[in-house]
Amino acid sequence: MRDRDSWHRPVSRELTRLWREIPAELGDVKPALLCQVELALRVLELVAPDEPAAGAYTLLAGYPFARAAGLAVTPRHELMLTAVRHLLWTLRRRRAWHQALETYLALPERMRAYLVPEGGGPARPLSPTVVSERLAVYDAALATLPGFARRRLDLAPVGRSTFIERRRPASVTFPPELRPDLAPGHDLAAPRFGGGASIRLTRAELAETARWMDRTELAADTAKRGHWEGRLAELRLAPRSADGRDFTDSDELLLDGMLHLVGMVGAGKSTLMTLIAVWAARQGMRTTLVVGDVAEQLRLSALLRDLGLSATPVLGPTTRETHVQRLHRRLAARGLDNLLDHDDPGFDDLSTVCVVDALRGTEAAEPLRYTDAPCVSLLPDRAKAPDHQGANDPEPITLPDPYRPRGTTATPPSNGGRPTGAPHGCPVWSECPRHRTARALVESLIWIANPASLVQSSVPHHLNEERLRHLELAALRSDIIIVDEADSVQMKLDEIFAPSATLVSPGPESWLDQLHTHKIEELSKQGRLPLTDQEIERWSASLAVVTSATDRLYKLLISDTDLREWADIEYFSPWTLQEKLLADWFEPNGPSGAPDGVRDEAELFEAYENDEPEPETDTSAAESRRAVLTSVFDRFRDDPLGGQGPYGDPTDDLVSLAQDLLTTLSATGTRARVIGALNELLTSTAAPADDPKWLVLTARRLEFTLLLSALNQRLERLTFLWPQVEAALHLDSTGNELSRRPPLDYAPLVPEAPMGNVLGFQYLPDERERDDSGRHSGTLRFFRCAGVGRELLLSLNELGSDPAADRPGPHVVLMSGTSWAGTSTRAHVLTPVGAVLKPSERSLAAVRRTVFRTRFLFDDNGKPISLSGTDQKARLPVARAIADRLGSPGRGQSPSPLEEELALVEDDERRRAILLAGSYKEANAVADVLHGIERWHGRVRVLAADDADLEQAVRGAGPAPTIAGHATALRRGDLAAFAEDPRAEILVAPLMAVERGHNILNAQRNAAFGTALFLARPHPRPDDLALAIFAINDWATRFVRDHTGLDQGTFTALVRQADTLDTAGLAFRHVARGEWRRLLARRYIYSRLSEAEKQAFAWDQLVTIWQVIGRLVRGGVPARVVFVDARFAPGLARALAPGFQATALPSDDGLLTRLRSVLAPYFEQDADPARFPDPGDPALARLLYQPLFEALTDLTHHRI
């Protein structure tokens, strides 16, 4: 995180001496605000001197308004804009800037350096009589990037320190002899290898590296050798040709800034990534590899360490316990039931040991919890002796908990009460096993990260005073960054910066309903004993309020159409509703639109541990009564149930009403109390309080606002307490996405969301199902949009650069087999492709023999069976029916359909099938049915999540135990070991669980599966808000890059049609909000999508299907793919039904046809490259998707 304060201190310090001259009504304004406004006006003066001051905020939001308007035309201008974004990003919202500018103009003129004409216009410089040299200070701030913010961390001294354990004080005593040397930190100013010059990597160098790796593995007698030279021989590098229309084979690969490198699935991108990392390490260069998950980090780290290289995983601290449990479970699943046999090297990287645990006082009766380790939270005791005790008196003895008399509590020894002061660091950190990997990163030449650990984890304060995240550190210290599966990383970044969740939806799959049910089950099983833990009791109480508030809100949302329209159910929050109420009371005839974004953008981001929140300066000059009511509502929103009260003002009345609304059994009595309180609030406002109808209407709106505030605040507490209760209540760690915020460090780096950063709820009515009275329910969703996450990936090569110091950024390689994907809103990476990785001619010829066929199943009435599109309640019975028809013998004990498909696999070593279902539940249902059929008994494995509690699992190459009626489970992290099980023929898995990152190979290093059967069509949940996030981010990134084909035109045209930057900013926000609201309101159902959206949908599903098929072509072998779900081609399935006499099969039908049609233009013989967005697109489509297109074109059908 960059330092946003030091730059103005030479000016603000001088102004502070004269600040008593400002008017009393501006007493809360700080000199820093004056400096911030003047810095923005200085940028406007230098970049766009004729632009009105009102438009300065457009230069701070991360969108290229200045460039589009033809203003920022020099590198100096670009540097200034980058610097000012770091320093003034909190003023990037139009409203915040205008309020700040209005306050600035109210300051005495002799204090100011700029004059803005009344009514607006360009700011003109003045000659200030105080701090006259301030412009030089501003210019210096704009001439370079600000340095990183720093925070000194002192280590706890010898003796006793206090920390908090389970919300209670605990103590630890550090002896004098336990003071290891400090660990060296990262040198952020170290130059790059070769000064950051471009790298020309040759095939000869890669070949020599591969031979060295083979020799090293042979000498070390590595169990599983990589055969690197042979794998390299199967790869061909093809950079883009000079005319940009093709990709020609070459023995060189140029790394210079950003390189987008794609290759057909299974072409060997992981091989190339590993070879480049090893080559660079042997040259003394540092490489950061970004892979999919922690399991892959540990696997790759072990591989590289076996070669004698310094490779270290970048691991975040918050989920470490979860990953340790997953590793234990994977080892247990391999037959290692004794924990003493769990000696995987990954445990060293994932260590949860805390040395402090052994140094605690006698009150420590239980091991220290992982989350309570006082790494940076020690409070040394003060030397002062307590007044009530003689200086020579001994400390009172405190017995451990098991021996303490009943009714007494442990009181840790104290010197004059609980110590206070700045938190100190643990002095043993530099030798602590828990932080071994963090220390190893300092010297390691290969860093291996996953997107979350790289973006969200911070550099330990023990290593560096500078405060930064590992992504910033990697960009500063790495010579090369390689992002594997770049399209998947793009989606994860979007989700990190815009987490969302479906809280409640019709049906049994609702998140909140499942969570409530799970809580009841867990507490019932344990006799409610966990409630004696304070944190579990608070979490349970929070969940109860969330559930109750949701129920009451649903009653209002279902029954009151006018209320839904007023709340604006496409986006509402306690703050937006508060602002609407105040607008109705003070401006009854004014505009009623929702306010811009969020009240305080700090709500969207995560700060550093022990940081105090940094509130935004309130620069509004609202009238006193409205300001009073605003303060009342603000206090209520922060504490809607009064836990911090009483407040001695109307806040207490709102708290009482909220409690009443949550518990009342008399709606009439509660309404009367609401109206009574409302009349008090409306005193001295412009509201028509004497109108009974208006009063009742406003009372309903106030009730809704109060309930939503209670839901919002307790939902926040629920997610905050989740990590503390996760283990005790066996909660799913992946169900707590709402607790994760993007770090504040990225606020100036990532453009704000195009519609404005927002936080709130959405209610989506579901009109498909109505009750007898015609009422219908809906889906309640929560989202937090803090920026366009994918822009972080697209500008990664610029992150570590500093133009003022002539320091370039790292060389970045984006790799994937599907990151070029037409109009896909999820997978398509907009960076132009610079090179293609081709398989050998032999491998390509084999993969082109891939065969697609349909094999639809029918019920007893001849109706096609489909799992996709089936109601949630009926999906499991349908899945079992599909499994029974697939696995059961035919008439006269003829082979089953599954046996017939396996028999068609030519290679005996690959005669295995993977069956792809829609979820883990469906996979289990299918596997158990097959397991119950004699032919498949004991030969079926079902994929299970690494976190799942299982009673059976595959045990390596030994006999696989089974439980009657249940197939043997295989954990996802052990998927690569499937081929080592001699009895396993069938794997049933959720489609999305095997989409990427798993190479399941046989002894010949070819794909272990010969055939894949799609039992379900890939289709996202229609109520998944992430779809709207992907779509708006895709729209924004294409729009600002002036891609053609969008309904809104181009960004440059929009900006140049506007008279001023302010007008352009308003126009952009208007079109972006229109697109956002359209995306929120749509039902993501194929038949309801527009033609352009159907194209994008097809590309999205094409990526998913081709990635799954990629598991079957590893090693350059053909695949057999069978589409079983009738929804892939509904008309075709009906035409193939028994007894149906079809004259001709439909030619344009369903997803399979759509997949072929989106690829067809690129494969036309006379396709003109000039008519495509990029002239290289036809060549790319052929290189990436030719086997897929040919298989779709030659699709065959099984006829009964």
Secondary structure, DSSP 4 states (H G I P E B T S, - for coil): -B-SSGGGHHHHHHHHHTGGGS-GGGTT--HHHHHHHHHHHHHHHHH-TTS-GGGGGGGSSSS-HHHHTT---SHHHHHHHHHHHHHHGGG-SHHHHHHHHHHHHHS-GGG-SEE--TT----EE---SSSTTHHHHHHHHHSSPPPBPB---PBP-SEEEEEEETTEEEEEEE-TT--PPPPP---TTPPPGGGG--EEEEHHHHHHHHHHHHHHHHHTT-SS---HHHHHHTEEEEEBPTTSS-B--BSEEEESSEEEEEE-TTSSHHHHHHHHHHHHHHHT--EEEE-SSHHHHHHHHHHHHHTT--EEE---STTHHHHHHHHHHHHHHTT--SGGG---THHHHT----GGGGGB-TT--SPPPGGG--SS-BEEPPSPPPTTS-TTSPPPP---GGGSPTT-------SSSS--SS-BB-TTGGG-GGGHHHHHTTT-SEEEE-HHHHHHPBPPTTT-SB--BHHHHHHHH-SEEEESSHHHHHHHHHHHHS-EEEEE-SSTT-HHHHHHHHHHHHHHHTTTGGGGSHHHHHHHHHHHHHHHHHHHHHHHHHH-HHHHHHHTTTSB-HHHHHHHHHHHHH-TTS--PPPSS-S-GGGGSB--TTPPP-PPP------HHHHHHHHHHHHHHH-TT-TT---SSHHHHHHHHHHHHHH-S-HHHHHHHHHHHHHHHTTTSS--TT-HHHHHHHHHHHHHHHHHHHHHHHHHHHHHHHHHHTTTTT--GGG-GGG---BGGGTTTSPPPTT--EEEEEEEEEEEEE-TTS-EEEEEEEEEE-S-THHHHHTHHHHT-BGGGTB---EEEEEESSS--TT-TTT---SPEEEEEEEPHHHHHHHTT-EEEE---B-TTSPBP-STT--GGGHHHHHHHHHHHHHS--GGGPPPHHHHHHHT-S-GGG--EEEEESSHHHHHHHHHHHHTSGGGTT-EEEEE-TT---S----TTS----BTTBPEEEEGGGGGGGGG-TT--EEEEEGGGGSSS---B-TTSSBS-SEEEESS-----TT-THHHHHHHHHHHHHHHTT-TT-TT--HHHHHHHSSSHHHHHHHHHHHHHHHHHHHHHS---GGGS-HHHHHHHHHHHHHHHHHHHHTTSTTT---EEEE--GGGSHHHHHHTSTT---SS--SS-HHHHHHHHHHHHHH-TT--GGGSSSTTHHHHHHHHHHHHHHHHHT-EE---
